[in-house]
Amino acid sequence: MPATAQPLSLPPSGTLIPPVIFSIPLLRGRSGWFLPLAVDTPGRSTSPAGPGARMQKKMGEAVARVARKVNDTVENKTDSLDLANCKLMTFPVGIYKAMRSVTEGIHRISLANNELKSLTSRFVTTFSQLRELNLAGNYLHRLPEEVTSLLHLRAINLSRNRFRRFPEPLATVATLETIDLEENEITGMLKELIAGLQTAFKSTC
């Protein structure tokens, strides 16, 4: 019998969660997979007042938002996953397990406006059927070589990141129609060349 994805358990209102939650995998309990929300962090205040508590509350709200969006995608079997504006520093590893039965059907993912510094090869190989990938507004400066295996990718948004040169793995993705590299750290003739290529891609769509 094929494995089925388990929904993420949402935290109760007011749960205080430290930022490290985003790099912790899901745990399995009697009722299914869940985010390990009750994590004690030495030196962190759990009182309802103070800047530390307010920061933890905001992080807890961000985790809950991620969990809801993943649940919506899994339960409704939609072809998109929107994790934009979720304060992610890395892609949560627990999502791979939670979505394992639906990853082949995911065609669009947005991770825009987070704090990602890298994209892992696991992310690329897991969501191998991507058509559109939005990574705008992060801190990326390179892409993994495995991007060349995205045989259906048509559009990728890398604007407002920290690329200093054209991401070489994209050069061999023959299906690409749109590459957005606006507002990166690319300068000189290469910047003009990329702008020209982007115009050419858009004009042929």
N, C-alpha and C positions, 0 to 999 in steps of 0.2 A: 504494500500500500504506500503510495507516495506521501512524503512528509508534507504537513500543512503548516502554514505560518500561524504563529500565535500572536494575538494582539498585545500591544504594550499596555501595562496597567498604568493608569493615570494617577498622579499623586494627589492626596487630599489637599484641600485649600489651605494655604499657609505653610505648606511643607518647606523647610529650609534645606537647600541643597548646595553643597560646595561646587565650585567650577570644575573640579576634577571629574565630575560625573560624565562629562562628554567623552572621556577616553576609557570608560569602564564598560565592559560587555554586559549584556543582559544576563540575569540569573533566572534559574528555573525553580518555580515553587509549585505547590499542589494545584494552584489555579492557572498555571501557565507561565509564560515568560514575563519578566517584569524588570524595570529599571531599579537598580539598588539605591533607592532614594534615601534610606536612613543610614547615611554614612557619617560617622563621627570623625571630625578633623581636629586634631589637637591644636589648641591655641585659637580656635575660631569660636566666637560668641554665638550662642543660639538663643539669646534673649531677643524679645520682639522689638527692642529699641536699638538705636545705634546704626552707623553706616555699614558695619559688617553684616548685620542682620538684614538690612535693606538690600545689600548686594546679593546675599544668598537668596532672598525672596525673589529677586529678579531672575537669578539663574534658575531657580525652581520653576518659575513661570515659563522660562525658555524651554526647559526640558519637557514640561507638560505640553507645550505647543508642538514640539517635535513629535512627541508620542501621539498626539491627536492626528497630526498630518499623516504619519505612517499608518496608523489604524485606518484612516479614511481610505488610503490607497489600497491597503490589503483587503479590507472588508468589501469595498465597492469594485475591486479589481479594475481600477482605472489605469490608464497608460502613462500617467504622469505623477511625479513626486516633487512637491514644492517645499523646499526647506530654506527659502530665502529669508533673510532677516532673523535668523535664529541664534545668533551669537556663537556659531560653531567655530572652534579652533581646529578641529579635525572632524572627519566624517565618523559618526558614532558606530563603533564596530557591532553593537547589538542590532543595528538595523539589518545587517546582512542575514542574520538568523531569523529575524522577525519577518523578512520579506522573501525568504528563500523560494517560496512556491510561486511568486509572481514576478520575479526579476526579469524573466524572459519577455514579459509583456510590457515592461517599462520603456517607453519611447522618448519621454521628455523628463529632464531633471533640472531644477533650478536650485543652485546653491549660492545665489547672488547675495551680496552685501552681508557676508559673514567675515570671519577672520582666518580663513584657510591659508596656510603657508605652503601646502603641498597637496597633490592629488596622488593617491596610492595606485599601484598596479592592481590591487584587489578591487578597488572601486571600478576600474575600467573593465576588467574581465568579468566582474559580476553583472554589470549592466551592459552587456555586450550588444544589445539591440537598440541602443540609443540613436535617435534621429536628431534631437536637439539637446544641447548642454549649455546651461547658462552659469558661468563662473565669474560674472562681473563683480567688481567691488570687493576683491579679496587681496591677498598678499602673495599671489603666485608668481614665480619667476621661471618655472619650467614645467613641462608635462612629461609623464612617464612614457617610455617607448611603446608600451602596450596600447597607446592611443591608436597606433597603426592598425590594430585589430578591429576597430570600430567600423565595420564595413558598410553600415547604413547611415553614418553620421552626415547630416546635411548642413547643420548650423552650429557654430560654437561662439559664444560670447566671452571674450577674455578682456574686455575693456576694464579700465581702472584697476589694473594689477601692477606688477613690477617686472614685467618682461623687458629685457634689454635687447633681445634679438628675436627674430621670428622662431616660433616653436617648431623645430625641425620635424618631429613626428607627424605634424599635420601635412607636410609636403607629400606624403604618400597616401593620404586618405582621398581616394579618387571621387568619392560621393559628395564631398564638401561643396556647398554652394555659397555659404556666408561665413566669413571669419571676421570678428570684430576685435580689433586690437587698439582701439582708441584709448587715449589717456594712459599709456604705458611709458616706460622710460626709454623707448626706442627713438633714436635721433638720426639726423642726417639723411643720406640718400636712401638708406633702408626704410626709414619712415615714409618717404615719398613713394617708394616702390610698393610698400604694403598698402598705402592709401589707394594707389592705382589698382592694385589687385582686388581690393575690397570693392571698388567701384565696378570693376570688370565682373566680379562674381555677381553683384546685385543686378547688373544690367542683363545678365544671361538667365536670371531666374524667371 
